[in-house]
Amino acid sequence: MRPEISPPCLQLLTFTVSSIFFTVVPVTHSHHQPPPYGDCQSSFECGNLKEISYPFWGNQQSHCGRQGFKLQCRPNMYPVINMENQSFIVLKIEQNSQWIKLARSDIWNGVCPLLNTQLDHSPFSFQGSGTRNISMFRGCPVGITSAEDAYNVSCKTKNGSSDLIYVARESSTHPAQNLCGLQITVPVLITAYNQVVDGNLTPKEALDEGFVADYHFDEEDFCKICRNSSGICVPADINSTQVRCICHGKPDIPPCLKYGISHLS
């Protein structure tokens, strides 16, 4: 004969089933929840750079920034950003004016470059008014560096051996174009370019000063208002291009009000 369930046991069974039910249900719907923003800050440090915010994000914080703006943070060094299959040293970020100062990682580290500098896709683009191009040539005949605008620069090849490249100032009809085996175009700051022309900077020093590129993203005006009112601009969801403003720990409409008062109250 099956024993009857006493009222206390029945209550315990009901509680156990209910607990299991309410434990499982949120897990099955967790992919609809927004990402956690507890570790997203109004600004963060990344190596030598400080006060960086959305759309940029550092190591392991993709839920705090926008795709395409990942920075590789390195202790006591400038961060690195990858774009168009090229790596760049990030020397400065000016978020109010939305420009970034970059230097080629290969040239910065003394490696012989093999490709033109490429920024042909959104969100980054050359800041034309502030840059000039210099040309770097490899495989040139002996004696070509006797020209007035010729400079020898030492660099390392992939196998570790040293090589010499010939650097010429900006020119659309330079004789080296037809005499050397490889030509690479690299932008530099116009101020650094002029100093090379005047003999006050070497080409390597000018290249290490980098160049300036603009960047843009959707909802940038929304994020400026949010950031300037002490809010935190974050993605609305993982891999989302939509954004939300976190004011005093909660989503709100920017600008953020003082003392935790919400527009949505």
N, C-alpha and C positions, 0 to 999 in steps of 0.2 A: 504494500500500500504506500503511495507517494505521500510524504509528509507535507502538511500544510505550511505555508509561509506565514510566519507571524507578522504582525504590523511593523515591529522594528526592523525586521529583515526586509520587508517590502519597501520601507522607506530607504534603507541602505541601498537596495538594488536600484530603486528609482534614481537616487542621487548618483550612483556610479554610472548608469546609462546616460544620464543628462550630462555628466562631466565629460564623458567620452565624446558625446555629440558636439558640445561647445568647444572642445579642444580641436576636433578635426575640421569643423566647418571653416574657421578663419584661415587655416593653412591652405585649403583648397581654393580660396579666393585671394591669396596673398599676392598673386601676380597683378591684381588690379590696384593694389595700394601704391601710392607714390613712394619714391625712394626715401630713405632716412636722410634728414638734413642736419642731424646733430653735430656732425663733424665738418659741415660746410660753414666757413667763416666769411665775414664781410671782406677780409683780405688775408693773404697768407704770404709767407716767405718761401722763396725757391732759390736755394744757393745764395748767390750774391745779390739777388733782386728781392725787394720788399714791396709791400702794399700792392700785391697783385690780386685781382678778383675776376669774376665771370666776364668774358667767356673762357678765360684760361683756367686750367686746373693742373694740379701736381700729381705726384705718384699715387696711384691707387685711389683716386678720388674722381672717377669719371662721372659720378652722379652729381658732382658739384660744378661741372663745367660743360662746355660744348665740344662736340666731336670736331677734330681738326685743330684744336687749340691745346693739345696736351704738351706739357713741359716736362722734360726729364730733369728733375732737380738733383743737383750734385753738391755735397757739402763744400762750402768755401770756394765754389767755382760758379761760373755763369751757367745757367741752364741751357738745355739743348732742345730744339724743336725740329721735327722732321716734316718735310713737305716735298711733293714732286720727286720722291725717291732721293732727296738730298737732305743733308744734315746741316743745321745752322746753329751757331752760338748766339744766344739771345743776350745782347749787351744792355738793352734798355727797353722798357715798355711804358708808353705814355697813353694811359687809358682815356683821359679826358679828350685828347685830340685823336685818339685811335690810330697810333702808329707804333711800329716796333723796329728796333735797330738790330740788324743781323750781320753776322760775319760767317763766311763759309768755313765749316768745320775742318775740311781738308786743308785749306790754305792756312787757317789759323794754327793747325798742328804741324805745318811744314810738309804736308803731303802734296805731291804734284797733282794738280787738278786735271780731270779728263773731260768734264762736261761744262757747258755754259750754265750760268746761274739761271734757274728757271722758277718763275713765279707767275705762271700763266693760268692759274685757276683761282676761283674764289675760295677763301675770303681774303687772301693776301694779294697785293699788287704793288709794283714799284712806285715810289714817289718820284715821278719824273723830274719835278722842278728842283729836287735836292740832290740828284745823283748825276754822275757822268760815267761812261764806260771806259775801261782800259782793256787792252788786248794782251793776252798771254800766248806766246808761241813756243812750240817745242819742235825739235827736229830741224833746227835752222842750220844753214851752212856757216862755216867759220868766217868771221869777219863782219857779219851782218850787224853785230852789236856796236860797230863803230859809228852808227848814226847818232845824231844829236839826242833823239828821244829814246835811245836804247838803254836798257838796264838788264843786267844779269841777276837772277834770283835763284838761290840754291833751294832745292826741294828733294824729298825722298820719294822713291818709287815703291811699288807694292812689295818688291823683293828686298827692300831696305837699302838699296844702293842710292847714291846721291846723283842728282841730275841738275842741269842748268836750264832754266826757262828764260826766254827773252820777253820783256815787258815793254810795250809801246803805249804812248798816250793815245787818246781817242783820235781815230782817223778812219775815214771810209775808204781811202785809197792808199793804204800803207803798203810799201813794197814787200814786206814780210808775208803778206797774204798769199803771194804766189811762190815764195821761196821756202817756207817752212812747212813741216808735215802736219802740224795740228795747231789750230787757233781756238782759243777759249775767250769768251767775253765775260767780264766780271764788273759789276757796278761798284763804285766807291762814292763816298760823300764828295760833293762838289768842292767843299772847303779843303778836304784832304787832297783832291786832284790838283787844285791850284797850288798847294804847297809842294807837291811833287814837281810840278812845272817850274816853280821858283827854286827848287833845290833844297827845300827845308824839311822834306820828308822823303824817306825811301819808299819805293813801291810796296814793299812788304809792310811797312808801318801804315801806309794808306789802306791797304787791303785789310789789315787787322782792325782798323777803325770801323769797318763795316759799311753798311748802307741802310737807308730808311725805306720801309715798306708800310703802306696803309693797310688797314683791315676793316672789314665791315661784316655785320651779321644782322639777321632779322631781330626786331624788338630791341635794337640798341638804345633807342630813346627811352623806352620803358625801363631798361636796366640802369640808365644814367640817373633817372629820377629816383629809382629805388636805392641805388648805391649812395647818391648824394644826400639822402635822408636817413642814412645809417641802416638801410635795409640790406638784405642779402638776395641777390638775383641767382636763381637756381633753375635747372631744367624742370619742367612740369612732370616728366617721367623719364625713365631710363631711355637714352638715345633719342629723346624728343627734341624738336626744334622750338617747341613752345616753352615759355618761361613763366615763372611766378616769382613774386616778391615776398620774402619772409620778413615780417615786421614783428619784433619782440617775440620771436619763436613761432609765429603763426602766419599762414598765407594771408596777404592783404593787398589792397589796391594802393600803389604808391601815389604820392609820397607817404612814407610812414609817419604817423602822428606820434607825439610825445606821450610818455607815461603809459604806453601800452594800450591806448584807446584805438579801437579799430573802426575803419570805414564800414566794415561789414556787420558791426554790432547792431 
